[in-house]
Amino acid sequence: MASRYQFAQLKNRIFAGAFVCILFCLFAPAAPVYAHDIPNTLPDLGTFIEIIKDGNASRLRGVYIPSVMALAVVQQPAGQPAYVSSKKSVVTQFNMAAEAGNVGLLAHNTLAGRFFSKIKQGDRIILIYGDGRIESFMTQSIQRYQALKPLSPYSPFVDIGSQKSLSAEALFNKVYRGKHHLTLQTCIESNHNPSWGRLFVLATPIKNETINYLVYNHPTLKGNQSMENYMQKSESRREEINFSPSGIRLRSAFLMAGY
């Protein structure tokens, strides 16, 4: 049985994860957005895949939403759960979300996160891995929360839509745990307060979408017999993430602690 100390450590990690955006809201560079920073047209999916793939099948390298955004993805350095890229066209993969079996992407709302507010329910979100493999998701919900104590890592939150209150732990569990899904997170600025609130975009996997969407956007791959492997690899990776030892340990600890 895990010790009380281990439970306390785990709880502290949950709070750190739920409030990582407090850090990057407060310390993000106040970069102005110029007209030339926002492209008039995005590359098609096939072109974007060719631009960002690097042959590393285990690494998430890009996120693409037709007519909305085409952004590179970087990973957090080990032991730095508050790290978020300061580059304007880059989002950061959240390690704690991966440990919970899901995909989390973080971005400053003054940089790449500015595109998150343009996402609508029903939009397709496409993840691209280093080997060119893709995984498709459909946006299911857009959630906005106000932090009642914006500078506190233990602040309760209020759901702007339902007006229901949630603790830091409950919010983390709601947006980052559960069945395999994708969560995009950035901050909401209001009344000149950069850490006033949080925006979460939640999306669920689209089954049997991977091959069809890739072929549609990348005609040169039509008729390629290896296309079936894209779906098989995507499904295999999802299972590996969900049932990885670290993910199992994390979920087991939550269960034993009564979370």
LUMNUMI-974907 format. One record per residue (C-alpha): chain; residue in one letter; x, y, z. Coordinates in pm, 1 decimal. Example, Ala and Ser with C-alpha at 12.3 -4.5 7.8 and 13.67 -1.06 7.14 Angstrom:
BEGIN
<r kette="A" rest="A" u="1230.0" v="-450.0" w="780.0"/>
<r kette="A" rest="S" u="1367.0" v="-106.0" w="714.0"/>
This chain:
BEGIN
<r kette="A" rest="M" u="0.0" v="0.0" w="0.0"/>
<r kette="A" rest="A" u="130.6" v="343.5" w="-87.9"/>
<r kette="A" rest="S" u="241.4" v="563.9" w="199.2"/>
<r kette="A" rest="R" u="74.5" v="886.4" w="305.6"/>
<r kette="A" rest="Y" u="383.3" v="1068.6" w="183.2"/>
<r kette="A" rest="Q" u="340.5" v="921.9" w="-164.5"/>
<r kette="A" rest="F" u="-23.7" v="1027.8" w="-171.2"/>
<r kette="A" rest="A" u="76.4" v="1379.7" w="-67.8"/>
<r kette="A" rest="Q" u="333.2" v="1391.8" w="-345.2"/>
<r kette="A" rest="L" u="77.5" v="1277.0" w="-598.6"/>
<r kette="A" rest="K" u="-173.2" v="1535.4" w="-480.9"/>
<r kette="A" rest="N" u="86.5" v="1809.2" w="-510.9"/>
<r kette="A" rest="R" u="156.9" v="1698.2" w="-867.4"/>
<r kette="A" rest="I" u="-213.3" v="1720.8" w="-948.7"/>
<r kette="A" rest="F" u="-224.1" v="2078.5" w="-822.2"/>
<r kette="A" rest="A" u="92.2" v="2160.3" w="-1014.9"/>
<r kette="A" rest="G" u="-64.1" v="2020.2" w="-1329.4"/>
<r kette="A" rest="A" u="-400.7" v="2186.5" w="-1285.3"/>
<r kette="A" rest="F" u="-236.0" v="2521.6" w="-1230.7"/>
<r kette="A" rest="V" u="57.8" v="2505.7" w="-1464.6"/>
<r kette="A" rest="C" u="-114.3" v="2771.9" w="-1672.5"/>
<r kette="A" rest="I" u="-99.7" v="3016.5" w="-1379.3"/>
<r kette="A" rest="L" u="275.8" v="3021.4" w="-1430.1"/>
<r kette="A" rest="F" u="267.3" v="3070.2" w="-1802.6"/>
<r kette="A" rest="C" u="-14.4" v="3326.9" w="-1779.7"/>
<r kette="A" rest="L" u="187.6" v="3538.0" w="-1540.6"/>
<r kette="A" rest="F" u="527.3" v="3501.5" w="-1700.2"/>
<r kette="A" rest="A" u="445.8" v="3472.6" w="-2068.5"/>
<r kette="A" rest="P" u="609.5" v="3745.8" w="-2276.0"/>
<r kette="A" rest="A" u="360.8" v="4012.0" w="-2374.5"/>
<r kette="A" rest="A" u="426.3" v="3963.7" w="-2742.4"/>
<r kette="A" rest="P" u="216.4" v="4176.3" w="-2976.1"/>
<r kette="A" rest="V" u="39.9" v="3996.9" w="-3257.8"/>
<r kette="A" rest="Y" u="114.7" v="4151.7" w="-3594.0"/>
<r kette="A" rest="A" u="-78.8" v="4093.6" w="-3912.7"/>
<r kette="A" rest="H" u="207.4" v="3901.5" w="-4071.1"/>
<r kette="A" rest="D" u="207.8" v="3659.2" w="-3775.5"/>
<r kette="A" rest="I" u="-130.0" v="3524.3" w="-3885.6"/>
<r kette="A" rest="P" u="-105.4" v="3351.9" w="-4224.6"/>
<r kette="A" rest="N" u="-379.1" v="3421.8" w="-4477.6"/>
<r kette="A" rest="T" u="-374.8" v="3056.1" w="-4580.9"/>
<r kette="A" rest="L" u="-260.5" v="2742.2" w="-4404.1"/>
<r kette="A" rest="P" u="-65.7" v="2464.7" w="-4573.9"/>
<r kette="A" rest="D" u="-271.9" v="2161.4" w="-4665.0"/>
<r kette="A" rest="L" u="-237.7" v="1864.8" w="-4431.9"/>
<r kette="A" rest="G" u="-5.3" v="1669.0" w="-4658.2"/>
<r kette="A" rest="T" u="234.7" v="1961.0" w="-4694.1"/>
<r kette="A" rest="F" u="230.7" v="2025.9" w="-4319.3"/>
<r kette="A" rest="I" u="311.5" v="1660.9" w="-4247.2"/>
<r kette="A" rest="E" u="612.6" v="1678.4" w="-4477.8"/>
<r kette="A" rest="I" u="732.1" v="1998.0" w="-4307.3"/>
<r kette="A" rest="I" u="726.8" v="1871.5" w="-3948.8"/>
<r kette="A" rest="K" u="791.0" v="1497.2" w="-3962.1"/>
<r kette="A" rest="D" u="1137.0" v="1390.3" w="-3845.8"/>
<r kette="A" rest="G" u="1114.4" v="1011.1" w="-3847.6"/>
<r kette="A" rest="N" u="1059.7" v="976.8" w="-3471.9"/>
<r kette="A" rest="A" u="744.3" v="765.1" w="-3445.9"/>
<r kette="A" rest="S" u="715.7" v="807.1" w="-3068.7"/>
<r kette="A" rest="R" u="707.3" v="1187.7" w="-3071.6"/>
<r kette="A" rest="L" u="409.4" v="1414.5" w="-3131.1"/>
<r kette="A" rest="R" u="531.1" v="1683.2" w="-3370.5"/>
<r kette="A" rest="G" u="232.5" v="1884.4" w="-3491.1"/>
<r kette="A" rest="V" u="-132.5" v="1977.6" w="-3447.6"/>
<r kette="A" rest="Y" u="-350.2" v="2080.3" w="-3740.8"/>
<r kette="A" rest="I" u="-703.9" v="2216.6" w="-3767.7"/>
<r kette="A" rest="P" u="-827.1" v="2299.2" w="-4118.4"/>
<r kette="A" rest="S" u="-873.2" v="2675.1" w="-4168.1"/>
<r kette="A" rest="V" u="-766.4" v="2742.2" w="-3807.0"/>
<r kette="A" rest="M" u="-406.4" v="2650.2" w="-3725.6"/>
<r kette="A" rest="A" u="-99.3" v="2446.0" w="-3814.9"/>
<r kette="A" rest="L" u="140.3" v="2440.1" w="-3519.5"/>
<r kette="A" rest="A" u="452.8" v="2250.4" w="-3418.4"/>
<r kette="A" rest="V" u="455.8" v="2054.0" w="-3091.3"/>
<r kette="A" rest="V" u="744.7" v="2023.7" w="-2845.1"/>
<r kette="A" rest="Q" u="768.9" v="1815.0" w="-2529.4"/>
<r kette="A" rest="Q" u="830.2" v="1936.4" w="-2174.8"/>
<r kette="A" rest="P" u="1178.7" v="1870.4" w="-2037.8"/>
<r kette="A" rest="A" u="1184.0" v="1602.7" w="-1768.0"/>
<r kette="A" rest="G" u="1091.7" v="1738.5" w="-1426.6"/>
<r kette="A" rest="Q" u="957.2" v="2070.6" w="-1560.3"/>
<r kette="A" rest="P" u="573.7" v="2048.2" w="-1549.8"/>
<r kette="A" rest="A" u="543.6" v="2426.9" w="-1578.2"/>
<r kette="A" rest="Y" u="746.5" v="2457.1" w="-1898.2"/>
<r kette="A" rest="V" u="557.7" v="2608.1" w="-2192.4"/>
<r kette="A" rest="S" u="725.0" v="2713.7" w="-2516.2"/>
<r kette="A" rest="S" u="767.4" v="3086.7" w="-2572.0"/>
<r kette="A" rest="K" u="766.0" v="3051.5" w="-2951.8"/>
<r kette="A" rest="K" u="466.9" v="3201.8" w="-3130.9"/>
<r kette="A" rest="S" u="382.1" v="2898.4" w="-3349.2"/>
<r kette="A" rest="V" u="463.0" v="2617.6" w="-3104.5"/>
<r kette="A" rest="V" u="250.6" v="2435.7" w="-2847.7"/>
<r kette="A" rest="T" u="382.5" v="2219.2" w="-2563.0"/>
<r kette="A" rest="Q" u="279.3" v="1864.3" w="-2481.8"/>
<r kette="A" rest="F" u="180.5" v="1830.5" w="-2114.7"/>
<r kette="A" rest="N" u="362.2" v="1536.7" w="-1953.6"/>
<r kette="A" rest="M" u="110.4" v="1483.8" w="-1674.1"/>
<r kette="A" rest="A" u="-171.7" v="1443.0" w="-1923.7"/>
<r kette="A" rest="A" u="29.9" v="1169.2" w="-2096.6"/>
<r kette="A" rest="E" u="79.3" v="996.1" w="-1762.3"/>
<r kette="A" rest="A" u="-299.0" v="997.5" w="-1722.3"/>
<r kette="A" rest="G" u="-332.5" v="830.5" w="-2063.8"/>
<r kette="A" rest="N" u="-436.5" v="1139.6" w="-2260.0"/>
<r kette="A" rest="V" u="-287.9" v="1414.2" w="-2476.8"/>
<r kette="A" rest="G" u="-260.2" v="1765.7" w="-2335.2"/>
<r kette="A" rest="L" u="-134.7" v="2067.2" w="-2530.5"/>
<r kette="A" rest="L" u="-45.9" v="2396.2" w="-2361.2"/>
<r kette="A" rest="A" u="17.2" v="2740.6" w="-2510.7"/>
<r kette="A" rest="H" u="38.6" v="3102.0" w="-2401.5"/>
<r kette="A" rest="N" u="-271.7" v="3297.7" w="-2497.3"/>
<r kette="A" rest="T" u="-45.8" v="3573.6" w="-2632.7"/>
<r kette="A" rest="L" u="128.5" v="3324.8" w="-2862.3"/>
<r kette="A" rest="A" u="4.3" v="2997.8" w="-3016.0"/>
<r kette="A" rest="G" u="-277.8" v="2979.7" w="-2760.6"/>
<r kette="A" rest="R" u="-452.2" v="3268.0" w="-2934.9"/>
<r kette="A" rest="F" u="-574.5" v="3016.4" w="-3194.0"/>
<r kette="A" rest="F" u="-744.7" v="2798.9" w="-2931.3"/>
<r kette="A" rest="S" u="-1027.7" v="3048.7" w="-2891.6"/>
<r kette="A" rest="K" u="-1103.5" v="3010.4" w="-3263.9"/>
<r kette="A" rest="I" u="-1179.6" v="2638.7" w="-3227.6"/>
<r kette="A" rest="K" u="-1548.2" v="2545.6" w="-3249.3"/>
<r kette="A" rest="Q" u="-1741.8" v="2241.7" w="-3139.1"/>
<r kette="A" rest="G" u="-1732.2" v="1983.3" w="-3418.1"/>
<r kette="A" rest="D" u="-1392.8" v="2095.3" w="-3551.8"/>
<r kette="A" rest="R" u="-1150.4" v="1817.6" w="-3643.6"/>
<r kette="A" rest="I" u="-814.6" v="1833.2" w="-3468.8"/>
<r kette="A" rest="I" u="-535.9" v="1628.2" w="-3625.3"/>
<r kette="A" rest="L" u="-220.4" v="1524.9" w="-3441.0"/>
<r kette="A" rest="I" u="88.0" v="1439.0" w="-3645.8"/>
<r kette="A" rest="Y" u="368.5" v="1216.9" w="-3517.6"/>
<r kette="A" rest="G" u="730.7" v="1217.5" w="-3627.5"/>
<r kette="A" rest="D" u="686.1" v="933.5" w="-3874.5"/>
<r kette="A" rest="G" u="399.3" v="1113.9" w="-4048.9"/>
<r kette="A" rest="R" u="133.9" v="906.9" w="-3874.5"/>
<r kette="A" rest="I" u="-177.6" v="1099.4" w="-3775.7"/>
<r kette="A" rest="E" u="-448.5" v="1071.4" w="-3511.4"/>
<r kette="A" rest="S" u="-779.0" v="1255.0" w="-3559.9"/>
<r kette="A" rest="F" u="-1007.1" v="1399.8" w="-3291.8"/>
<r kette="A" rest="M" u="-1337.7" v="1584.2" w="-3296.6"/>
<r kette="A" rest="T" u="-1398.2" v="1879.6" w="-3066.9"/>
<r kette="A" rest="Q" u="-1672.5" v="1790.8" w="-2820.8"/>
<r kette="A" rest="S" u="-1669.9" v="2077.5" w="-2572.6"/>
<r kette="A" rest="I" u="-1524.8" v="2422.2" w="-2508.7"/>
<r kette="A" rest="Q" u="-1494.2" v="2487.1" w="-2135.6"/>
<r kette="A" rest="R" u="-1416.9" v="2818.4" w="-1968.1"/>
<r kette="A" rest="Y" u="-1347.0" v="2872.0" w="-1599.5"/>
<r kette="A" rest="Q" u="-1282.0" v="3172.7" w="-1380.2"/>
<r kette="A" rest="A" u="-1015.9" v="3141.1" w="-1111.5"/>
<r kette="A" rest="L" u="-1158.0" v="3293.7" w="-793.2"/>
<r kette="A" rest="K" u="-807.4" v="3343.0" w="-654.0"/>
<r kette="A" rest="P" u="-596.8" v="3382.9" w="-970.1"/>
<r kette="A" rest="L" u="-260.8" v="3402.4" w="-791.5"/>
<r kette="A" rest="S" u="-317.8" v="3102.0" w="-566.9"/>
<r kette="A" rest="P" u="-223.6" v="2748.7" w="-680.9"/>
<r kette="A" rest="Y" u="-517.5" v="2621.8" w="-472.7"/>
<r kette="A" rest="S" u="-780.6" v="2858.4" w="-609.3"/>
<r kette="A" rest="P" u="-1129.2" v="2719.8" w="-664.8"/>
<r kette="A" rest="F" u="-1277.2" v="2767.1" w="-1010.7"/>
<r kette="A" rest="V" u="-1620.5" v="2857.4" w="-1140.0"/>
<r kette="A" rest="D" u="-1754.2" v="2711.9" w="-1463.5"/>
<r kette="A" rest="I" u="-1851.5" v="3021.6" w="-1662.1"/>
<r kette="A" rest="G" u="-2135.9" v="2833.9" w="-1830.5"/>
<r kette="A" rest="S" u="-2299.2" v="2649.0" w="-1540.1"/>
<r kette="A" rest="Q" u="-2166.6" v="2867.6" w="-1255.4"/>
<r kette="A" rest="K" u="-2071.7" v="2551.6" w="-1066.1"/>
<r kette="A" rest="S" u="-1763.1" v="2561.4" w="-845.0"/>
<r kette="A" rest="L" u="-1477.2" v="2313.3" w="-872.5"/>
<r kette="A" rest="S" u="-1164.6" v="2257.8" w="-668.1"/>
<r kette="A" rest="A" u="-824.4" v="2254.0" w="-837.5"/>
<r kette="A" rest="E" u="-812.6" v="1877.8" w="-808.9"/>
<r kette="A" rest="A" u="-1162.7" v="1832.6" w="-951.6"/>
<r kette="A" rest="L" u="-1082.1" v="2054.9" w="-1247.9"/>
<r kette="A" rest="F" u="-764.8" v="1862.7" w="-1326.9"/>
<r kette="A" rest="N" u="-952.6" v="1533.0" w="-1311.8"/>
<r kette="A" rest="K" u="-1232.4" v="1666.6" w="-1531.7"/>
<r kette="A" rest="V" u="-1018.4" v="1792.8" w="-1816.4"/>
<r kette="A" rest="Y" u="-720.7" v="1555.5" w="-1810.7"/>
<r kette="A" rest="R" u="-847.8" v="1219.2" w="-1687.8"/>
<r kette="A" rest="G" u="-1101.5" v="974.1" w="-1828.1"/>
<r kette="A" rest="K" u="-1124.6" v="791.2" w="-2159.9"/>
<r kette="A" rest="H" u="-860.5" v="869.1" w="-2418.2"/>
<r kette="A" rest="H" u="-901.8" v="1227.5" w="-2538.4"/>
<r kette="A" rest="L" u="-718.9" v="1545.7" w="-2632.3"/>
<r kette="A" rest="T" u="-718.9" v="1862.9" w="-2421.1"/>
<r kette="A" rest="L" u="-588.6" v="2201.8" w="-2536.8"/>
<r kette="A" rest="Q" u="-532.6" v="2456.0" w="-2259.4"/>
<r kette="A" rest="T" u="-458.1" v="2826.2" w="-2246.0"/>
<r kette="A" rest="C" u="-544.0" v="3124.9" w="-2026.2"/>
<r kette="A" rest="I" u="-828.2" v="3374.2" w="-2045.9"/>
<r kette="A" rest="E" u="-740.5" v="3737.6" w="-1988.0"/>
<r kette="A" rest="S" u="-1010.7" v="3967.5" w="-1850.5"/>
<r kette="A" rest="N" u="-1008.8" v="4310.8" w="-1688.7"/>
<r kette="A" rest="H" u="-633.6" v="4337.1" w="-1756.2"/>
<r kette="A" rest="N" u="-576.7" v="4022.8" w="-1547.5"/>
<r kette="A" rest="P" u="-377.8" v="3769.0" w="-1754.7"/>
<r kette="A" rest="S" u="-459.8" v="3479.7" w="-1519.4"/>
<r kette="A" rest="W" u="-830.7" v="3558.2" w="-1477.5"/>
<r kette="A" rest="G" u="-946.8" v="3227.2" w="-1621.1"/>
<r kette="A" rest="R" u="-871.6" v="2908.9" w="-1812.6"/>
<r kette="A" rest="L" u="-986.5" v="2783.0" w="-2151.8"/>
<r kette="A" rest="F" u="-1000.5" v="2409.1" w="-2222.5"/>
<r kette="A" rest="V" u="-1084.6" v="2250.2" w="-2557.3"/>
<r kette="A" rest="L" u="-1172.4" v="1880.6" w="-2523.4"/>
<r kette="A" rest="A" u="-1182.5" v="1645.1" w="-2822.8"/>
<r kette="A" rest="T" u="-1240.4" v="1270.7" w="-2861.3"/>
<r kette="A" rest="P" u="-1084.9" v="1028.0" w="-3113.5"/>
<r kette="A" rest="I" u="-1250.4" v="980.8" w="-3450.5"/>
<r kette="A" rest="K" u="-1246.7" v="611.3" w="-3534.0"/>
<r kette="A" rest="N" u="-1177.9" v="508.2" w="-3893.6"/>
<r kette="A" rest="E" u="-1099.2" v="871.6" w="-3974.4"/>
<r kette="A" rest="T" u="-722.1" v="848.4" w="-3997.3"/>
<r kette="A" rest="I" u="-686.2" v="682.4" w="-4338.5"/>
<r kette="A" rest="N" u="-971.6" v="865.6" w="-4510.5"/>
<r kette="A" rest="Y" u="-861.1" v="1208.4" w="-4394.9"/>
<r kette="A" rest="L" u="-497.8" v="1154.8" w="-4484.4"/>
<r kette="A" rest="V" u="-582.8" v="1028.9" w="-4832.4"/>
<r kette="A" rest="Y" u="-823.4" v="1317.5" w="-4889.8"/>
<r kette="A" rest="N" u="-561.5" v="1577.6" w="-4797.2"/>
<r kette="A" rest="H" u="-260.9" v="1399.5" w="-4944.8"/>
<r kette="A" rest="P" u="-357.3" v="1268.1" w="-5292.6"/>
<r kette="A" rest="T" u="-7.6" v="1133.5" w="-5358.6"/>
<r kette="A" rest="L" u="-76.5" v="864.3" w="-5099.6"/>
<r kette="A" rest="K" u="-387.7" v="734.6" w="-5274.1"/>
<r kette="A" rest="G" u="-365.0" v="365.8" w="-5355.4"/>
<r kette="A" rest="N" u="-69.7" v="311.6" w="-5124.6"/>
<r kette="A" rest="Q" u="-111.8" v="-34.2" w="-4973.6"/>
<r kette="A" rest="S" u="65.6" v="75.6" w="-4655.9"/>
<r kette="A" rest="M" u="-215.1" v="318.0" w="-4571.8"/>
<r kette="A" rest="E" u="-382.3" v="52.4" w="-4356.6"/>
<r kette="A" rest="N" u="-78.7" v="69.3" w="-4129.4"/>
<r kette="A" rest="Y" u="-154.6" v="431.1" w="-4037.4"/>
<r kette="A" rest="M" u="-475.2" v="330.3" w="-3860.8"/>
<r kette="A" rest="Q" u="-317.6" v="25.0" w="-3701.0"/>
<r kette="A" rest="K" u="-23.2" v="226.6" w="-3569.3"/>
<r kette="A" rest="S" u="-250.1" v="500.1" w="-3432.5"/>
<r kette="A" rest="E" u="-465.6" v="245.8" w="-3250.7"/>
<r kette="A" rest="S" u="-158.0" v="68.2" w="-3114.0"/>
<r kette="A" rest="R" u="-12.8" v="392.6" w="-2983.3"/>
<r kette="A" rest="R" u="-340.6" v="480.6" w="-2810.2"/>
<r kette="A" rest="E" u="-338.9" v="144.7" w="-2632.4"/>
<r kette="A" rest="E" u="26.8" v="184.4" w="-2534.2"/>
<r kette="A" rest="I" u="-42.8" v="523.7" w="-2378.4"/>
<r kette="A" rest="N" u="-353.9" v="407.4" w="-2193.9"/>
<r kette="A" rest="F" u="-190.7" v="96.6" w="-2052.8"/>
<r kette="A" rest="S" u="163.5" v="213.9" w="-1999.3"/>
<r kette="A" rest="P" u="304.8" v="127.3" w="-1652.9"/>
<r kette="A" rest="S" u="323.7" v="494.2" w="-1553.2"/>
<r kette="A" rest="G" u="-38.6" v="547.8" w="-1652.2"/>
<r kette="A" rest="I" u="-152.5" v="241.6" w="-1458.9"/>
<r kette="A" rest="R" u="41.4" v="349.1" w="-1150.2"/>
<r kette="A" rest="L" u="-105.4" v="697.9" w="-1165.2"/>
<r kette="A" rest="R" u="-464.8" v="575.7" w="-1201.7"/>
<r kette="A" rest="S" u="-414.3" v="314.0" w="-927.8"/>
<r kette="A" rest="A" u="-281.7" v="574.9" w="-687.1"/>
<r kette="A" rest="F" u="-580.0" v="797.9" w="-756.2"/>
<r kette="A" rest="L" u="-815.5" v="506.3" w="-687.9"/>
<r kette="A" rest="M" u="-644.4" v="407.2" w="-365.2"/>
<r kette="A" rest="A" u="-640.5" v="766.1" w="-243.9"/>
<r kette="A" rest="G" u="-1011.3" v="799.7" w="-305.4"/>
<r kette="A" rest="Y" u="-984.4" v="1069.5" w="-573.7"/>
